[in-house]
Amino acid sequence: MLLAVATMAPSTVAADPGDPTTTTTTMPADSTTTTTMPADSTTTTTAPPPTTTTTTTTTTAPPSTGAPAAAPAERPAPAYVANPIGARQRAAAYAYTWALSTNPRFALFQRGRTTVPSDNPEQRGRAVDGSTLWELDCTNFVSQALRVAGFGYTRRWSYDPRARRATTAWVRANGPESLSTVFRKLHRMRLMSAKGAGRHDPPPPGIQIGDVVAWDLDGVPGHMFIDHQLVVTEVTPPGRSWADIRVSYHTYDHRNRAMDEYFSYVALDAPDARLYVFHVNYPS
């Protein structure tokens, strides 16, 4: 997912945008059944007449409650979100908290004004394509989580809160000036599997919350091209299946989405898509 907006020449900035803020059914009446029991048979000493037994059953239909069916309960937030401990949990908690909205402290400007994605205008301040103005905010969102976790700015990776601009690596998913390229050179992250994983392959062992998952929609093994990036926000032990992994991301917004379901969705249009996981070496 290439980004070409809201970038600036690399510079050193010191301002820190800061940590994130944490954002009857009426049961139908029982059916009433009224049963008239048959009268006892009457017998005489002469010709005994046949006894007729009549059973009457009346059922009262349950009244309508007039209310729609209750929506399924939302999955509870992971325990760490309320009180994250350490850099890794801070990154994951940020991604979980801001997955469905935009943090104004990281708003981006273009031509002196807050960006307005043409396909998602209510989420102002996000990274957009320079020509179409379509939202391309996934890497910008990952960078925010990494910054809040404690990673310091560098000449090639930074966000200036005064000018509301960012370097290329802050917002770009692929290429020599991308987030993953810059962070790998600085030993801030490493690729967990060079071949990535197809739909029926298990995730790499040891994946943790705060790690970064990248989609390659073309899916040529060993030729990684990053189209989209996500933050791992939940891992259910033992973490050996994509059903155990949940992610949060922008473009377009999802919070704690199960990766097995996401894989099935992507496979409808990109059956060869592969996933790459970057293990992030968070500062202590």
C-alpha positions as CSV (number, residue, x, y, z in Angstrom):
1,M,0.0,0.0,0.0
2,L,2.1,2.9,-1.3
3,L,1.6,6.3,0.3
4,A,2.6,9.6,-1.2
5,V,1.1,12.3,1.0
6,A,1.7,14.2,4.2
7,T,5.4,13.7,4.0
8,M,8.3,16.0,4.7
9,A,12.0,16.1,4.3
10,P,13.6,14.1,7.1
11,S,14.2,16.2,10.1
12,T,14.6,15.7,13.8
13,V,11.7,16.7,16.0
14,A,11.4,16.5,19.7
15,A,7.7,17.0,20.5
16,D,5.9,13.9,21.7
17,P,2.3,13.6,20.8
18,G,1.7,11.7,24.0
19,D,0.1,8.5,25.1
20,P,-3.5,7.6,24.0
21,T,-6.6,8.2,26.0
22,T,-8.7,5.3,26.7
23,T,-11.9,5.5,25.0
24,T,-34.5,-7.7,28.1
25,T,-35.3,-9.5,26.0
26,T,-38.9,-10.0,27.3
27,M,-39.4,-13.7,27.3
28,P,-42.6,-14.7,25.6
29,A,-45.4,-15.8,27.9
30,D,-45.6,-19.5,28.4
31,S,-48.1,-21.3,26.2
32,T,-51.3,-22.0,28.0
33,T,-52.8,-25.4,27.3
34,T,-56.2,-26.2,28.5
35,T,-57.2,-29.9,28.3
36,T,-60.7,-31.1,29.1
37,M,-60.4,-34.6,30.4
38,P,-62.9,-37.2,29.2
39,A,-65.8,-38.0,31.4
40,D,-65.9,-41.5,32.9
41,S,-67.8,-44.1,30.9
42,T,-71.3,-44.9,32.1
43,T,-72.3,-48.6,32.0
44,T,-75.9,-50.1,32.5
45,T,-76.9,-53.7,32.9
46,T,-78.7,-53.6,29.5
47,A,-76.9,-52.7,26.3
48,P,-74.0,-50.7,27.4
49,P,-73.8,-47.6,25.1
50,P,-70.5,-46.7,23.7
51,T,-68.6,-44.1,25.6
52,T,-67.4,-41.1,23.7
53,T,-64.3,-39.3,24.8
54,T,-63.7,-35.7,23.7
55,T,-60.4,-33.9,24.3
56,T,-60.2,-30.2,23.6
57,T,-56.8,-28.5,23.5
58,T,-56.5,-24.7,23.4
59,T,-53.2,-23.1,22.8
60,T,-52.6,-19.4,23.5
61,A,-49.9,-18.0,21.1
62,P,-47.1,-16.1,22.9
63,P,-47.4,-12.4,22.6
64,S,-44.9,-10.5,20.5
65,T,-42.4,-8.5,22.4
66,G,-42.1,-5.9,19.7
67,A,-38.3,-5.7,20.2
68,P,-35.6,-6.7,17.7
69,A,-33.4,-9.7,18.5
70,A,-30.5,-8.7,20.8
71,A,-27.1,-8.1,19.1
72,P,-24.4,-10.5,20.1
73,A,-22.2,-9.3,22.9
74,E,-19.0,-7.5,21.9
75,R,-15.8,-9.4,22.7
76,P,-14.3,-8.0,25.9
77,A,-11.2,-5.9,25.6
78,P,-8.0,-7.7,26.4
79,A,-7.0,-7.2,30.1
80,Y,-3.9,-5.2,29.3
81,V,-5.8,-2.4,27.5
82,A,-7.0,-0.8,30.7
83,N,-3.5,-0.7,32.3
84,P,-0.8,-1.5,29.8
85,I,2.6,-2.4,31.3
86,G,5.7,-2.0,29.2
87,A,6.3,-0.8,25.6
88,R,4.8,-3.8,23.9
89,Q,1.5,-3.5,25.8
90,R,1.4,0.2,25.2
91,A,1.7,-0.2,21.5
92,A,-1.1,-2.9,21.4
93,A,-3.3,-0.9,23.7
94,Y,-3.0,2.2,21.5
95,A,-3.9,0.2,18.4
96,Y,-6.9,-1.3,20.2
97,T,-8.1,2.0,21.6
98,W,-7.8,4.1,18.4
99,A,-8.6,1.4,15.8
100,L,-12.0,2.9,15.0
101,S,-11.2,6.6,15.2
102,T,-8.4,9.1,14.6
103,N,-6.2,10.5,17.2
104,P,-6.1,14.3,16.6
105,R,-2.6,14.6,18.1
106,F,-1.3,12.8,15.0
107,A,-3.5,14.6,12.4
108,L,-1.8,15.2,9.1
109,F,-1.9,18.3,6.9
110,Q,-1.8,18.6,3.2
111,R,-1.3,21.9,1.5
112,G,-1.8,23.6,4.9
113,R,-5.1,21.9,5.7
114,T,-6.1,18.8,7.6
115,T,-6.4,15.9,5.2
116,V,-9.9,14.7,4.3
117,P,-10.0,11.2,2.8
118,S,-12.3,11.3,-0.2
119,D,-13.6,7.8,0.6
120,N,-13.8,8.3,4.4
121,P,-14.3,12.0,5.0
122,E,-15.4,11.8,8.6
123,Q,-11.9,10.5,9.6
124,R,-10.0,13.8,9.0
125,G,-6.3,14.0,9.4
126,R,-5.4,10.6,8.0
127,A,-2.8,9.7,5.4
128,V,-4.2,9.8,1.9
129,D,-3.1,9.1,-1.6
130,G,-1.7,12.3,-3.2
131,S,-3.8,12.2,-6.3
132,T,-7.0,10.4,-5.5
133,L,-7.2,11.5,-1.8
134,W,-8.2,7.9,-0.9
135,E,-7.4,6.9,2.6
136,L,-4.1,5.0,3.0
137,D,-3.6,5.2,6.7
138,C,-2.5,1.8,7.8
139,T,1.2,2.5,8.1
140,N,0.6,5.9,9.7
141,F,-1.4,4.1,12.3
142,V,1.3,1.5,13.0
143,S,3.9,4.3,13.4
144,Q,1.7,6.0,15.9
145,A,1.5,2.9,18.0
146,L,5.3,2.4,17.8
147,R,5.9,6.0,18.8
148,V,3.6,5.8,21.8
149,A,5.3,2.6,22.9
150,G,8.6,4.6,23.3
151,F,10.5,4.5,20.0
152,G,12.5,7.6,19.4
153,Y,12.3,9.7,16.3
154,T,15.1,9.3,13.7
155,R,16.1,11.4,10.7
156,R,14.0,9.1,8.4
157,W,11.1,8.3,10.7
158,S,9.4,11.1,12.5
159,Y,6.2,13.1,12.9
160,D,6.2,16.9,13.4
161,P,3.2,17.9,15.5
162,R,3.8,21.6,14.8
163,A,3.8,21.3,11.0
164,R,1.5,18.3,11.1
165,R,3.8,16.5,8.7
166,A,5.7,13.2,8.7
167,T,8.6,11.6,6.9
168,T,8.1,9.1,4.2
169,A,8.9,6.1,6.4
170,W,6.3,7.1,8.9
171,V,3.5,6.6,6.3
172,R,4.8,4.2,3.6
173,A,4.3,0.5,3.7
174,N,6.7,-0.7,1.0
175,G,10.0,0.3,-0.6
176,P,13.4,1.5,0.5
177,E,11.9,4.3,2.5
178,S,9.2,2.3,4.1
179,L,8.6,1.8,7.8
180,S,9.7,-1.9,7.9
181,T,12.8,-1.2,5.8
182,V,13.9,1.7,8.1
183,F,13.1,-0.3,11.3
184,R,14.9,-3.4,10.2
185,K,18.0,-1.5,9.4
186,L,17.9,0.0,12.9
187,H,17.3,-3.5,14.3
188,R,14.0,-2.4,15.7
189,M,12.1,-5.2,14.0
190,R,12.9,-8.4,12.2
191,L,11.1,-10.6,9.7
192,M,9.9,-13.8,11.4
193,S,9.6,-15.8,8.2
194,A,11.2,-14.9,4.8
195,K,8.6,-16.9,2.9
196,G,5.6,-15.6,4.7
197,A,2.5,-17.7,5.3
198,G,-0.3,-18.7,2.9
199,R,-3.9,-19.2,3.9
200,H,-3.3,-22.8,5.0
201,D,0.0,-22.2,6.7
202,P,0.3,-21.6,10.4
203,P,1.6,-18.3,11.8
204,P,5.2,-18.2,12.8
205,P,5.8,-19.4,16.3
206,G,6.4,-16.8,19.0
207,I,4.1,-14.1,17.6
208,Q,3.2,-11.6,20.3
209,I,0.9,-8.6,20.8
210,G,2.5,-5.5,19.4
211,D,4.1,-7.3,16.5
212,V,3.3,-6.1,13.0
213,V,1.5,-8.2,10.4
214,A,1.9,-7.3,6.7
215,W,-0.3,-8.4,3.8
216,D,1.2,-9.2,0.4
217,L,-1.8,-9.6,-1.9
218,D,0.1,-10.9,-4.9
219,G,1.7,-13.6,-2.6
220,V,4.8,-14.6,-4.5
221,P,6.8,-16.6,-2.0
222,G,10.1,-14.9,-1.1
223,H,9.2,-11.7,-3.0
224,M,7.5,-9.7,-0.3
225,F,5.6,-6.6,-1.4
226,I,3.7,-5.0,1.5
227,D,0.2,-3.8,0.6
228,H,-1.2,-3.4,4.1
229,Q,0.0,-3.4,7.8
230,L,-1.8,-4.3,11.1
231,V,-0.9,-4.4,14.8
232,V,-1.4,-7.7,16.7
233,T,-3.7,-6.9,19.6
234,E,-4.5,-10.3,21.0
235,V,-2.9,-13.8,20.9
236,T,-4.8,-16.7,22.4
237,P,-2.5,-19.5,23.6
238,P,-1.0,-21.5,22.0
239,G,-1.0,-19.1,19.1
240,R,-0.4,-21.9,16.5
241,S,-3.4,-21.0,14.3
242,W,-4.5,-17.8,12.7
243,A,-7.7,-18.2,14.6
244,D,-5.6,-17.5,17.7
245,I,-4.4,-14.1,16.3
246,R,-6.3,-10.9,16.4
247,V,-5.3,-7.6,14.8
248,S,-6.4,-3.9,14.9
249,Y,-5.8,-1.4,12.0
250,H,-6.9,1.5,9.9
251,T,-8.0,1.5,6.2
252,Y,-10.4,0.3,6.8
253,D,-11.0,0.3,10.5
254,H,-11.2,-2.9,12.4
255,R,-10.6,-3.6,16.1
256,N,-9.4,-7.0,17.2
257,R,-10.3,-8.8,14.0
258,A,-9.7,-12.6,13.9
259,M,-7.0,-13.4,11.3
260,D,-8.6,-16.6,10.1
261,E,-11.8,-14.7,9.2
262,Y,-9.7,-11.9,7.6
263,F,-7.7,-14.5,5.6
264,S,-11.0,-16.0,4.3
265,Y,-12.2,-12.5,3.3
266,V,-9.1,-11.5,1.5
267,A,-8.9,-14.9,-0.3
268,L,-12.1,-14.1,-2.2
269,D,-10.2,-11.6,-4.3
270,A,-6.6,-12.5,-3.6
271,P,-6.4,-16.3,-3.2
272,D,-2.6,-16.2,-3.3
273,A,-2.2,-13.5,-0.7
274,R,0.5,-14.1,2.0
275,L,1.1,-12.8,5.4
276,Y,4.5,-11.6,6.8
277,V,5.0,-11.0,10.5
278,F,7.6,-8.6,11.9
279,H,8.7,-9.2,15.4
280,V,9.2,-5.7,17.0
281,N,12.1,-5.3,19.4
282,Y,10.5,-2.8,21.8
283,P,12.6,-0.6,24.0
284,S,12.8,-1.7,27.6
